[in-house]
Every structure is written in structure tokens, then in C-alpha cells.
Amino acid sequence: MIDEKKINYLLSTRKNILLLLKEGSFDSYIINLISFSRGHIGLISNKFPFLSSLNIIENVCLGLMYNQNISLKNSIKKIHDYIKMINMEDCLWLRKEQINEEQLVKAYFLRCVANGNSVIFMDSPKYEWIKIVLQCIERTNLYQNVWISTSLANKDLYNDLKFDVIEVSD
């Protein structure tokens, strides 16, 4: 399936990657990917949603506050420039149910930025989500790579992205 050596190799390539997976192996693959990445990989996925009880900025900064013991105020300072670059100032204090889909994807992107993730991973995302993330990366001048996992059957949905394709076997 995937091991730490493979993850480290993929991280070292610094490329956008389309990972082709066997049907039904997505959940175990994602768990292995995140476990072995040691914080390098951030997720943009409805499988890892924001908490309804927190507003957007609290959700974005939760990792910094919980794992690094950084206050909300200092967490916001850390990512303030990126918030402005992707035009998210107006929705930070809203809850996830109050924002549109583009704002939600941008908020997920900000969560990856706040956590210092060098790779953004998306599991069979909508094509629009990929475009939003790529635009955010361009606007922020960050050197993040995008990894997308999908099944062999859905590979053609992402052909025009020109990502490196890697078929992952069991």
C-alpha cells in the first residue's frame, strides 16, 4: 500500500500528484498518508470538516491553538497576510453553515497554511475545488503541492491538470 519511505519520496519530489487508488481503499490510504507524513500533509475534504460549534477562524486556527498552544489572536496574526491575499476577511467570524462553497474551500486552504502543511491532499475532489486551491496557492506565493487521490475509473476527470500520475498498488 504505502509506507513511510514512499511518503518521504513523494514529499521530496515537490510535485503535484494524482494518486490512483483501488476502489474501497481510500479511507485506509488517507490514514496511512497522514500518519506517515508527520504534519507535512494537510487535508481539504468533507471527511475532515470544520466543527459547527466554532466559527471559521477558530476552525482554521484550531491546530495552532491545540497542538502548539498559540492563542487565537497570535494564530490570526500568523496567517493574517494570507487571509487578505485570498479575500477571506469578511467571513472569518461566521460559522461554516453561513459561508458558500468557495469560501469553505478557501478556509480549508487557510487551515493547511496555518498548520504549515507543504502538501494539500484532496480525496476525489470536485474539479472546482482544485481550481480554487490552485488559485489560492498562486495568490499567496506559497510553495505547496497538491495531491489528489481518485480511482482508476475517475482518472479522466483530472487529465487536464497535468499532474504526475502514480498508481498505488496494495
Residue frames as qw, qx, qy, qz and C-alpha x, y, z in Angstrom:
[[0.000, 0.889, 0.458, 0.000, 0.00, 0.00, 0.00],
 [0.216, 0.841, -0.152, 0.472, 2.01, 2.96, 1.24],
 [0.762, -0.394, -0.285, 0.428, 4.84, 3.23, 3.69],
 [0.287, -0.870, -0.003, 0.401, 6.95, 5.96, 5.22],
 [0.477, -0.250, 0.508, 0.672, 9.70, 5.55, 2.62],
 [0.275, 0.515, 0.648, 0.490, 7.21, 6.09, -0.23],
 [0.114, -0.931, -0.340, 0.066, 5.71, 9.15, 1.52],
 [0.406, -0.704, 0.198, 0.549, 9.15, 10.67, 2.05],
 [0.432, 0.051, 0.605, 0.667, 10.00, 10.07, -1.61],
 [0.139, 0.725, 0.585, 0.335, 6.76, 11.72, -2.77],
 [0.255, -0.915, -0.165, 0.266, 7.33, 14.67, -0.44],
 [0.473, -0.485, 0.351, 0.646, 10.85, 15.13, -1.81],
 [0.441, 0.361, 0.610, 0.550, 9.62, 15.34, -5.42],
 [0.020, 0.481, 0.165, -0.861, 7.82, 18.65, -4.71],
 [0.116, -0.057, -0.667, -0.734, 5.30, 17.93, -7.48],
 [0.650, 0.069, 0.183, -0.734, 1.55, 17.98, -7.92],
 [0.011, 0.145, -0.984, -0.107, 0.44, 14.35, -7.97],
 [0.766, -0.042, -0.129, -0.629, -2.63, 12.37, -8.97],
 [0.192, -0.257, 0.927, -0.192, -2.69, 9.16, -6.94],
 [0.688, 0.007, -0.461, -0.561, -4.75, 6.37, -8.49],
 [0.304, -0.243, 0.811, -0.438, -6.20, 4.02, -5.90],
 [0.218, -0.189, -0.934, -0.213, -8.14, 0.80, -5.99],
 [0.500, -0.492, -0.264, -0.662, -11.85, 1.24, -5.19],
 [0.796, -0.518, -0.287, -0.126, -12.56, 0.88, -1.47],
 [0.758, -0.104, -0.279, 0.580, -9.01, 1.62, -0.29],
 [0.113, 0.750, 0.030, 0.651, -9.44, 5.39, 0.16],
 [0.548, -0.789, 0.014, -0.277, -10.00, 5.56, 3.92],
 [0.875, -0.363, 0.094, 0.305, -7.11, 3.30, 4.92],
 [0.637, 0.402, 0.092, 0.651, -4.87, 5.07, 2.41],
 [0.057, -0.831, -0.010, -0.553, -5.67, 8.50, 3.81],
 [0.721, -0.688, 0.066, -0.050, -4.98, 7.34, 7.37],
 [0.859, -0.092, 0.130, 0.486, -1.58, 5.92, 6.33],
 [0.431, 0.627, 0.118, 0.638, -0.76, 9.01, 4.31],
 [0.252, -0.859, 0.039, -0.444, -1.43, 11.40, 7.18],
 [0.830, -0.545, 0.081, 0.082, 0.22, 9.20, 9.80],
 [0.826, 0.003, 0.162, 0.540, 3.46, 8.82, 7.86],
 [0.365, 0.748, 0.137, 0.537, 3.65, 12.44, 6.68],
 [0.522, -0.340, -0.368, 0.690, 4.48, 13.86, 10.14],
 [0.025, -0.761, -0.301, 0.574, 2.44, 17.01, 9.58],
 [0.181, -0.244, 0.480, 0.823, 3.56, 17.78, 6.04],
 [0.093, -0.291, -0.761, -0.572, 0.19, 16.91, 4.53],
 [0.288, 0.202, 0.409, -0.842, -2.96, 18.94, 5.13],
 [0.192, 0.352, 0.901, 0.165, -6.43, 17.84, 4.12],
 [0.369, 0.169, -0.046, -0.913, -9.13, 19.55, 2.17],
 [0.292, -0.143, -0.909, -0.260, -12.06, 17.21, 2.44],
 [0.594, -0.413, -0.096, -0.684, -15.60, 16.99, 3.70],
 [0.831, -0.183, -0.518, 0.090, -14.41, 13.87, 5.54],
 [0.520, -0.223, -0.385, 0.729, -12.47, 16.21, 7.85],
 [0.009, -0.787, -0.385, -0.483, -14.99, 19.03, 8.29],
 [0.025, 0.387, -0.342, 0.856, -14.95, 22.11, 10.42],
 [0.150, -0.348, -0.822, 0.425, -16.72, 21.96, 13.77],
 [0.095, -0.691, -0.527, -0.486, -20.17, 23.55, 13.72],
 [0.478, -0.781, -0.342, 0.213, -19.68, 24.98, 17.20],
 [0.450, -0.474, 0.136, 0.744, -16.73, 27.13, 16.10],
 [0.412, 0.846, 0.018, -0.338, -16.53, 29.99, 13.64],
 [0.810, 0.555, -0.106, 0.155, -14.30, 29.81, 10.56],
 [0.215, 0.766, -0.489, 0.357, -11.22, 31.43, 12.08],
 [0.604, -0.481, 0.554, -0.311, -11.42, 29.26, 15.19],
 [0.957, 0.166, 0.236, -0.039, -11.62, 26.18, 12.98],
 [0.627, 0.704, -0.238, 0.234, -8.72, 27.38, 10.84],
 [0.069, 0.705, -0.543, 0.451, -6.53, 28.10, 13.87],
 [0.872, -0.399, 0.051, -0.280, -7.60, 25.12, 15.98],
 [0.919, 0.131, -0.209, 0.308, -4.43, 23.14, 15.21],
 [0.327, 0.539, -0.327, 0.704, -2.20, 26.03, 16.26],
 [0.459, -0.580, 0.222, -0.635, -4.18, 26.64, 19.43],
 [0.936, -0.277, 0.049, -0.213, -4.44, 22.97, 20.42],
 [0.938, 0.122, -0.095, 0.309, -1.13, 21.47, 19.23],
 [0.537, 0.368, -0.184, 0.736, 1.17, 24.47, 19.58],
 [0.372, -0.649, -0.487, 0.449, -0.59, 26.30, 22.43],
 [0.187, 0.084, 0.170, 0.964, -0.79, 29.55, 20.43],
 [0.225, 0.480, 0.501, -0.684, -3.58, 31.96, 21.30],
 [0.475, 0.670, 0.562, 0.098, -6.29, 32.72, 18.75],
 [0.079, 0.964, -0.037, -0.251, -5.03, 36.30, 18.49],
 [0.257, -0.637, 0.623, 0.374, -1.45, 35.19, 17.73],
 [0.556, 0.184, 0.778, 0.225, -2.69, 32.47, 15.38],
 [0.402, 0.840, 0.363, -0.042, -4.60, 35.06, 13.38],
 [0.060, -0.890, 0.315, 0.325, -1.51, 37.29, 13.25],
 [0.498, -0.305, 0.737, 0.341, 0.48, 34.38, 11.84],
 [0.401, 0.315, 0.776, 0.372, -1.86, 33.94, 8.85],
 [0.165, 0.745, 0.300, -0.572, -3.31, 37.45, 8.52],
 [0.084, 0.529, -0.479, -0.695, -1.50, 38.25, 5.26],
 [0.030, 0.043, 0.938, 0.343, -2.76, 35.03, 3.68],
 [0.173, 0.596, 0.712, -0.329, -6.31, 35.79, 4.81],
 [0.187, 0.738, -0.002, -0.648, -6.11, 39.11, 2.97],
 [0.020, -0.374, 0.724, 0.580, -4.46, 37.61, -0.14],
 [0.042, -0.204, -0.929, -0.306, -7.35, 35.24, -0.72],
 [0.321, -0.284, -0.156, -0.890, -10.07, 37.71, 0.31],
 [0.520, -0.338, -0.784, 0.005, -11.40, 35.91, 3.38],
 [0.081, 0.110, -0.450, 0.882, -11.62, 38.82, 5.85],
 [0.474, -0.184, -0.079, -0.858, -15.41, 39.15, 5.60],
 [0.826, -0.181, -0.380, -0.374, -16.34, 35.61, 6.61],
 [0.364, 0.317, -0.768, 0.421, -13.88, 34.71, 9.38],
 [0.218, -0.102, 0.642, -0.728, -16.36, 35.16, 12.21],
 [0.757, 0.048, -0.157, -0.632, -19.15, 33.24, 10.53],
 [0.680, -0.172, 0.702, -0.127, -19.91, 29.56, 11.02],
 [0.208, -0.146, 0.831, 0.495, -19.38, 27.02, 8.24],
 [0.265, 0.548, 0.793, 0.000, -23.12, 26.87, 7.58],
 [0.120, 0.874, 0.226, -0.412, -23.13, 30.60, 6.76],
 [0.061, -0.634, 0.499, 0.587, -20.49, 30.61, 4.02],
 [0.801, 0.478, -0.120, -0.340, -20.57, 29.49, 0.42],
 [0.980, 0.033, 0.101, 0.168, -18.63, 26.57, -1.05],
 [0.565, 0.634, -0.192, 0.492, -15.76, 28.71, -2.40],
 [0.235, -0.759, 0.355, -0.492, -15.26, 30.33, 1.00],
 [0.899, -0.353, 0.223, -0.136, -15.30, 26.90, 2.64],
 [0.900, 0.274, -0.029, 0.339, -12.56, 25.61, 0.34],
 [0.269, 0.728, -0.267, 0.572, -10.51, 28.75, 0.98],
 [0.562, -0.664, 0.303, -0.390, -10.99, 28.23, 4.72],
 [0.981, -0.108, 0.125, 0.100, -9.75, 24.64, 4.40],
 [0.661, 0.550, -0.142, 0.490, -6.78, 26.02, 2.48],
 [0.115, -0.783, 0.303, -0.531, -6.10, 28.50, 5.31],
 [0.850, -0.460, 0.208, -0.150, -6.17, 25.61, 7.79],
 [0.920, 0.183, 0.014, 0.346, -3.38, 23.96, 5.78],
 [0.333, 0.711, -0.189, 0.590, -1.42, 27.23, 5.72],
 [0.470, -0.739, 0.239, -0.420, -1.86, 27.75, 9.46],
 [0.919, -0.318, 0.233, -0.006, -0.61, 24.23, 10.17],
 [0.122, -0.727, 0.595, 0.318, 2.42, 24.69, 7.92],
 [0.822, 0.168, 0.544, 0.031, 1.48, 21.88, 5.54],
 [0.085, -0.497, 0.557, 0.660, 3.67, 21.68, 2.44],
 [0.100, -0.100, -0.866, -0.479, 1.23, 19.38, 0.64],
 [0.547, 0.106, 0.264, -0.787, -2.51, 19.78, 0.30],
 [0.044, 0.026, 0.984, 0.169, -4.29, 16.47, -0.11],
 [0.589, 0.156, 0.092, -0.788, -7.77, 16.11, -1.61],
 [0.335, 0.042, 0.941, 0.012, -9.66, 12.84, -1.95],
 [0.197, 0.445, 0.777, 0.400, -11.65, 12.75, -5.23],
 [0.011, 0.493, 0.290, -0.820, -12.47, 16.45, -5.05],
 [0.459, 0.804, 0.366, -0.094, -14.81, 18.42, -7.21],
 [0.629, 0.372, 0.174, 0.660, -12.85, 19.97, -10.06],
 [0.048, -0.881, -0.099, -0.459, -13.89, 23.45, -8.87],
 [0.682, -0.723, 0.062, 0.093, -12.26, 22.77, -5.50],
 [0.791, -0.046, 0.197, 0.577, -8.94, 22.02, -7.16],
 [0.340, 0.642, 0.201, 0.657, -9.09, 25.25, -9.17],
 [0.357, -0.897, -0.055, -0.255, -9.85, 27.27, -6.01],
 [0.784, -0.530, 0.145, 0.290, -6.89, 25.71, -4.19],
 [0.693, 0.203, 0.238, 0.649, -4.53, 26.26, -7.12],
 [0.099, 0.811, 0.156, 0.555, -5.63, 29.91, -7.29],
 [0.562, -0.825, 0.018, -0.057, -5.03, 30.31, -3.54],
 [0.818, -0.246, 0.185, 0.487, -1.54, 28.85, -3.87],
 [0.494, 0.488, 0.237, 0.679, -0.81, 31.24, -6.74],
 [0.141, -0.881, -0.137, -0.431, -2.15, 34.29, -4.87],
 [0.650, -0.753, 0.102, 0.016, -0.21, 33.52, -1.70],
 [0.421, 0.723, -0.536, 0.112, 3.05, 32.62, -3.46],
 [0.667, -0.446, 0.568, -0.182, 3.34, 29.57, -1.23],
 [0.317, 0.446, -0.797, -0.255, 5.21, 26.53, -2.44],
 [0.638, -0.031, 0.669, -0.381, 2.58, 23.94, -1.59],
 [0.181, 0.122, -0.850, -0.480, 1.91, 20.96, -3.77],
 [0.726, 0.024, 0.154, -0.670, -1.47, 19.42, -4.40],
 [0.007, 0.112, -0.988, -0.106, -2.03, 15.69, -4.21],
 [0.695, 0.050, -0.003, -0.717, -5.31, 14.25, -5.38],
 [0.230, -0.075, 0.970, 0.002, -6.44, 10.70, -4.89],
 [0.693, 0.249, -0.031, -0.676, -9.04, 9.09, -7.08],
 [0.803, 0.034, 0.595, -0.027, -9.97, 5.73, -8.51],
 [0.329, -0.109, 0.701, 0.624, -8.75, 4.42, -11.84],
 [0.229, 0.612, 0.734, 0.184, -12.30, 4.79, -13.15],
 [0.003, -0.949, -0.272, 0.157, -12.30, 8.55, -12.39],
 [0.595, -0.286, 0.235, 0.713, -8.78, 9.31, -13.63],
 [0.333, 0.439, 0.479, 0.684, -10.00, 11.08, -16.77],
 [0.171, -0.907, -0.385, -0.020, -11.81, 13.72, -14.71],
 [0.403, -0.838, 0.128, 0.345, -8.42, 15.24, -13.85],
 [0.795, 0.261, 0.281, 0.470, -6.49, 14.79, -17.13],
 [0.334, 0.812, 0.091, 0.470, -6.16, 18.48, -17.97],
 [0.489, -0.866, 0.097, 0.036, -4.40, 19.23, -14.66],
 [0.621, 0.617, -0.416, 0.246, -1.15, 17.76, -15.97],
 [0.561, -0.657, 0.453, -0.222, -0.24, 16.33, -12.55],
 [0.191, 0.374, -0.907, -0.024, 2.24, 13.44, -12.27],
 [0.854, -0.155, -0.151, -0.473, 0.23, 10.21, -12.10],
 [0.028, 0.365, -0.899, 0.240, 1.13, 7.47, -9.64],
 [0.785, -0.197, -0.433, -0.397, -0.80, 4.23, -9.46],
 [0.289, -0.471, 0.691, -0.466, -0.82, 2.93, -5.89],
 [0.691, -0.015, -0.691, -0.211, -0.98, -0.82, -5.51],
 [0.786, -0.565, -0.077, -0.239, -1.86, -2.86, -2.43]]
